[in-house]
Amino acid sequence: MNRLLLVEDDAIIGQAASLWLKESQQVDWVRTLSEAQSALKRNTYDLVLLDIGLPDGSGFDLLPFISRRKLDCGVIVMTAYGESDHRVRGLDGGADDYIVKPLDFKELDARIRAVLRRKQGVSSPIIDHGTLSLDTVGRVVNNNGKRVALSQMEVSILSILLTGRGRYYSRRMLEEKLYDDPEQEGNAVEVHISALRKKLGKDLIKTTRGLGYIIEPLSGKTDF
């Protein structure tokens, strides 16, 4: 099941859209620009449904935020504005599609499916991060052109953090992605993170108390 972030300040529209979409998707609904940024920092989303007129700013401002953090999620802009300049601004800013309110939920479903198909169809199995390269299909890691011997669990953790560059992952979040029974794993995540730092450099994976582990985008820019 895909996970969607719905950014909509109107309570009636937000509730209706959320209830409709939850029949086939996992949906998180937020109402402000700042709440959307916080959600994107902490969670991985397949697609963002973005309203433009938000209480604390323009939804357009979320597009460069997504781009700077290299988040691999589709974006569909939703707005009451139907003028072509708004459509062009959204698409030029990085949105994948555009839909004008009032929403036709069947049309919205179709547009979501189309964006997700495109995103999933063009995604590369190779993740490059500076001198580091991870083949997510072959599960092979190279650094400075040389293969690095990693355990399967180390590759899995690295894949999660590289795919979600710019997001924090708590130990619990990683455990839930990695293990069938996280309660039985003790400090296994910390052990694997320590091993990755020894093999790939201590500065690759950073830790912030209370937030978790992160691989930051190469630009070095953060929005915290």
NUNU-979143 format. One record per residue (C-alpha): x, y, z; residue in one letter. Coordinates in steps of 0.02 Angstrom, whole numbers, padded with zeros to 5 digits, always signed. Last residue first. Example, Ala and Ser with C-alpha at 12.3 -4.5 7.8 and 13.67 -1.06 7.14 Angstrom:
BEGIN
+00684-00053+00357S +00615-00225+00390A 
end
This chain:
BEGIN
+00784+01104+00538F +00787+01135+00352D +00954+01062+00307T +01075+01103+00170K +01233+00999+00157G +01217+00994-00032S +01260+00809-00020L +01090+00770+00056P +01103+00713+00238E +01107+00531+00289I +01004+00524+00448I +00986+00427+00609Y +00868+00466+00754G +00762+00612+00811L +00776+00621+01001G +00964+00639+00998R +01028+00677+00825T +01135+00545+00740T +01233+00560+00578K +01269+00424+00451I +01405+00468+00326L +01523+00555+00448D +01600+00399+00527K +01662+00329+00363G +01601+00186+00253L +01667+00029+00340K +01680+00091+00519K +01521+00193+00503R +01427+00044+00433L +01484-00064+00579A +01422+00064+00705S +01254+00071+00616I +01244-00119+00623H +01277-00122+00811V +01153+00020+00844E +01019-00075+00746V +01050-00235+00845A +01023-00150+01014N +00887-00268+01073G +00814-00370+00928E +00671-00461+01013Q +00548-00316+01019E +00570-00284+00833P +00480-00447+00788D +00470-00465+00598D +00626-00360+00581Y +00696-00231+00461L +00561-00100+00429K +00496-00102+00608E +00673-00099+00675E +00717+00052+00569L +00567+00151+00633M +00608+00100+00812R +00788+00158+00797R +00724+00326+00737S +00740+00372+00554Y +00771+00554+00512Y +00742+00613+00334R +00863+00706+00220G +00907+00552+00120R +00762+00428+00123G +00826+00309-00011T +01001+00325+00064L +00941+00287+00241L +00834+00138+00192I +00967+00067+00075S +01102+00085+00209L +00994-00011+00333I +00962-00151+00208S +01145-00160+00157V +01196-00175+00340E +01068-00314+00364M +01137-00408+00214Q +01313-00394+00284S +01431-00273+00198L +01592-00303+00102A +01636-00143+00010V +01671-00151-00176R +01797-00024-00237K +01761+00121-00355G +01780+00254-00221N +01648+00162-00121N +01549+00019-00196N +01399-00069-00119V +01312-00221-00195V +01134-00271-00154R +01108-00335-00332G +00939-00249-00337V +00977-00100-00225T +01143-00066-00312D +01223+00059-00193L +01356+00184-00246S +01466+00290-00133L +01590+00417-00201T +01459+00555-00185G +01292+00472-00151H +01235+00366-00296D +01082+00252-00283I +01070+00121-00421I +00906+00025-00442P +00840+00170-00547S +00662+00232-00531S +00579+00256-00698V +00430+00138-00681G +00393+00173-00499Q +00377+00359-00527K +00277+00342-00687R +00158+00216-00611R +00139+00323-00455L +00095+00475-00560V -00036+00378-00659A -00114+00298-00505R -00129+00468-00420I -00207+00543-00577R -00336+00404-00586A -00381+00421-00402D -00400+00610-00424L -00516+00581-00571E -00622+00466-00464K -00616+00594-00324F -00680+00737-00431D -00610+00883-00334L -00688+01055-00334P -00550+01102-00360K -00420+01098-00498V -00296+00956-00523I -00112+00970-00566Y +00021+00840-00604D +00203+00795-00574D +00248+00948-00472A +00429+01006-00488G +00422+01195-00484G +00393+01205-00671D +00235+01101-00648L +00171+01211-00507G +00214+01376-00591R +00138+01317-00756V -00025+01269-00673R -00032+01434-00580H +00003+01530-00740D -00134+01431-00830S -00272+01495-00717E -00377+01365-00628G -00350+01421-00450Y -00453+01319-00327A -00300+01215-00293T -00231+01039-00290M -00049+01009-00340V +00000+00827-00368I +00174+00783-00309V +00269+00619-00330G +00395+00566-00200C +00581+00531-00207D +00640+00666-00087L +00799+00750-00146K +00803+00862+00008R +00823+01017-00097R +00684+00961-00216S +00556+00928-00079I +00589+01098+00001F +00588+01177-00174P +00409+01109-00197L +00347+01152-00021L +00350+01338-00058D +00217+01313-00193F +00099+01266-00052G +00100+01449-00008S +00118+01507+00170G +00060+01488+00349D -00128+01466+00326P -00113+01365+00164L -00176+01415-00009G -00084+01297-00127I -00152+01125-00082D -00032+00981-00107L -00065+00797-00127L +00105+00719-00092V +00155+00548-00159L +00258+00395-00113D +00294+00458+00062Y +00433+00419+00184T +00414+00493+00357N +00506+00606+00478R +00566+00753+00375K +00415+00745+00260L +00296+00755+00408A +00387+00906+00479S +00380+00996+00311Q +00194+00960+00295A +00161+01023+00472E +00254+01184+00430S +00152+01209+00271L -00012+01186+00363T -00162+01069+00368R -00094+00892+00383V -00174+00727+00329W -00076+00563+00329D -00150+00435+00209V -00118+00249+00181Q -00199+00208+00015Q -00346+00110-00059S -00500+00149+00047E -00398+00281+00137K -00413+00392-00017L -00599+00424+00006W -00589+00458+00192L -00441+00576+00170S -00523+00669+00027A -00683+00698+00125A -00591+00749+00283Q -00475+00868+00192G -00613+00946+00087I -00721+00979+00240I -00578+01036+00352A -00499+01154+00224D -00314+01163+00265D -00255+01030+00142E -00086+00942+00132V -00122+00757+00104L +00034+00649+00122L +00015+00481+00038L +00083+00308+00082R +00067+00171-00048N +00000+00000+00000M 
end
